[in-house]
């Protein structure tokens, strides 16, 4: 697994209680639940950035009259 970084974090009592309940239900450590949540958050941020980029470039393509792959080939051949 490599090197483990240890940090102290502050969590409200209500949130910590929920965290412990999730860990117990899933048969995981509190640390494992937090790690999974961070991985999911990272994946969602990347997905959001990807969709933002996709929307941007779709808009640019439409502005340039690129609606099909054939349109794209014509545009690139210029």
C-alpha positions in Angstrom: 0.0 0.0 0.0 3.0 2.3 0.5 3.3 5.2 2.9 0.3 6.2 5.0 -0.3 9.9 5.7 -1.9 10.5 9.1 -3.7 13.7 9.8 -6.1 14.9 12.5 -9.4 16.3 11.3 -12.3 17.8 13.2 -15.8 16.4 12.6 -19.0 17.5 14.3 -20.3 14.9 16.8 -23.4 14.3 14.7 -21.4 13.7 11.6 -18.9 11.4 13.5 -21.8 9.4 14.8 -23.1 8.9 11.3 -19.6 8.0 10.1 -19.3 5.3 12.8 -22.7 3.9 11.9 -21.7 3.7 8.2 -18.5 2.0 9.1 -20.3 -0.5 11.3 -23.0 -1.2 8.7 -20.4 -1.8 6.0 -17.9 -3.7 8.2 -15.2 -1.1 7.5 -13.0 1.1 9.6 -13.9 4.8 10.0 -10.7 5.5 8.0 -11.8 3.3 5.2 -15.2 5.0 5.0 -13.5 8.4 4.8 -11.0 7.2 2.1 -13.9 5.9 0.0 -15.8 9.1 0.4 -12.8 11.1 -0.8 -12.3 8.8 -3.8 -16.0 9.3 -4.7 -15.7 13.1 -4.3 -12.6 13.1 -6.5 -14.4 11.0 -9.2 -17.4 13.4 -9.1 -15.2 16.5 -9.4 -13.4 14.9 -12.4 -16.8 14.0 -14.0 -18.1 17.5 -13.5 -15.0 19.0 -15.1 -15.3 16.6 -18.0 -18.9 17.5 -18.6 -18.1 21.2 -18.4 -15.4 20.7 -21.0 -17.7 18.7 -23.1 -20.4 21.4 -23.0 -17.8 24.1 -23.9 -16.5 22.3 -26.9 -20.0 21.2 -28.1 -21.0 24.9 -28.0 -17.9 25.8 -30.0 -18.5 23.1 -32.6 -22.1 24.2 -33.1 -20.9 27.9 -33.4 -18.6 26.7 -36.2 -21.3 24.7 -38.0 -19.9 21.3 -36.9 -22.9 19.0 -36.4 -21.7 15.8 -37.8 -18.4 13.9 -38.2 -18.4 14.8 -41.8 -18.6 18.5 -40.8 -15.7 18.0 -38.5 -13.6 16.4 -41.3 -14.4 19.4 -43.6 -13.5 21.8 -40.8 -10.2 20.1 -40.1 -9.3 19.9 -43.8 -9.4 23.8 -44.1 
